[in-house]
Amino acid sequence: MSFPPIREELRGIEPYGAPQLDVPVQLNVNENPYGPSPEAVADIAAAVAAAAGTLNRYPDREFTALREGPAAYLNTSGGSDITPDMVWAANGSNEVMLQILQAFGGPGRTALSFAPTYSMYPEYARNAMTDWVVGHRAEDFSLDLDAARELIVSRKPSVVLLPSPNNPTGTALPPEAISMLCEAVGDRIPVVDEAYGEFRREGVPSALELLPRHRNLVVSRTMSKAFAPAGARLGYLAADPAICDAIRVVRLPYHLSAVTRATASAALRHAPELLGNVAELRAERDRTVVWLREQGFEVADSDANFVLFGMFADRHAVWQGLLEHGVLIRETGPDGWLRVSIGTADEMTAFKDALTIVMKNESMKDMT
Ligand SMILES: *Cc1c(COP(=O)(O)O)cnc(C)c1O
């Protein structure tokens, strides 16, 4: 056996890795370009200092106090009547999703999503030893609902992962579509991943409003995107309390550190201010879509804080060219497309300037 004696299906696999490069303009992992305000930083620091005095003890396993913040916040962000016992949280919604698969997937069970979709989903499925089935989105990245329902009915997945807005395309699912897919999933678990929910365009509802009608529905959110503190690592979901209770069986003991809780609770107290740049980021996103279309690119409609655009004969060359101008974006999604996260106005100007030069060079390459 070769060394190290890793599981056969993991041999030779590269770990998840968007390149982390120290360049001036970083528009590659959908972070919020605005850091927390000085007031939020001071409150977080004070909360962490208070927690530090208790670090000789394990924290409350059920994180009862922490559940209150997300519950109250969700009731201002598309949800209603969400109570703390309907909230589950973990170290990023990546961990939340893995726990869902550990609890509701597993050997002999299947998880399903529709590509192009979040690149981590098949990895969670693999890590939870769950079979992975992938359907496909239509050419405009919407879901063909009849085909989607048929696939769900025929494959009977235990977990269906529905990111809305979708990453990397930015496409949101209308509530009628989610409702219909929930019906098709039946007594198993549909998960609407709303990591980018706060960036939805006007008039696009959240799946939170469907919770009273679909007992098995899980809606997940994160503090990593609109809220900004990606570094705090806190993701959470809203679902029936029985679903939250079931996940307790697979969580590691004391999985949320006292420092994480203190940070997250303090950040949630500053929600209006941390979310204060969302309107600006949405406007910048819409301006970016318009500008890219004016340059002749194909651009997917986006309800998120990023934009997928193309088509490039050699997308890697364009990605590399932008990097040489100090602009890091993401080479992801279907071949021929690139994804840019929405940064500050200055960062977007740098992106547009660099892209203009790179495309000029690319077209000269074509002529020679
Ligand atoms: C960024 C992202 C998340 C959030 O990840 P965290 O672990 O909460 O930082 C979840 N789902 C999708 C589709 C994402 O793009």
Ligand as a Chemical Component Dictionary entry (heavy atoms), coordinates in Angstrom:
data_LIG
# 
_chem_comp.id                   LIG 
_chem_comp.type                 NON-POLYMER 
_chem_comp.pdbx_formal_charge   0 
_chem_comp.three_letter_code    LIG 
# 
loop_
_chem_comp_atom.comp_id 
_chem_comp_atom.atom_id 
_chem_comp_atom.alt_atom_id 
_chem_comp_atom.type_symbol 
_chem_comp_atom.charge 
_chem_comp_atom.model_Cartn_x 
_chem_comp_atom.model_Cartn_y 
_chem_comp_atom.model_Cartn_z 
_chem_comp_atom.pdbx_ordinal 
LIG C1 C1 C 0 -19.576 30.863 0.227  1  
LIG C2 C2 C 0 -20.638 29.832 0.173  2  
LIG C3 C3 C 0 -21.102 29.242 1.341  3  
LIG C4 C4 C 0 -20.623 29.713 2.690  4  
LIG O1 O1 O 0 -19.549 29.109 3.187  5  
LIG P1 P1 P 0 -19.129 29.354 4.711  6  
LIG O2 O2 O 0 -18.632 28.020 5.112  7  
LIG O3 O3 O 0 -20.342 29.760 5.477  8  
LIG O4 O4 O 0 -18.091 30.422 4.686  9  
LIG C5 C5 C 0 -22.126 28.319 1.266  10 
LIG N1 N1 N 0 -22.671 27.987 0.087  11 
LIG C6 C6 C 0 -22.264 28.546 -1.050 12 
LIG C7 C7 C 0 -22.948 28.175 -2.322 13 
LIG C8 C8 C 0 -21.224 29.464 -1.047 14 
LIG O5 O5 O 0 -20.815 30.003 -2.201 15 
# 
loop_
_chem_comp_bond.comp_id 
_chem_comp_bond.atom_id_1 
_chem_comp_bond.atom_id_2 
_chem_comp_bond.value_order 
_chem_comp_bond.pdbx_ordinal 
LIG C1 C2 SING 1  
LIG C2 C3 SING 2  
LIG C2 C8 DOUB 3  
LIG C3 C4 SING 4  
LIG C3 C5 DOUB 5  
LIG C4 O1 SING 6  
LIG O1 P1 SING 7  
LIG P1 O2 DOUB 8  
LIG P1 O3 SING 9  
LIG P1 O4 SING 10 
LIG C5 N1 SING 11 
LIG N1 C6 DOUB 12 
LIG C6 C7 SING 13 
LIG C6 C8 SING 14 
LIG C8 O5 SING 15 
# 
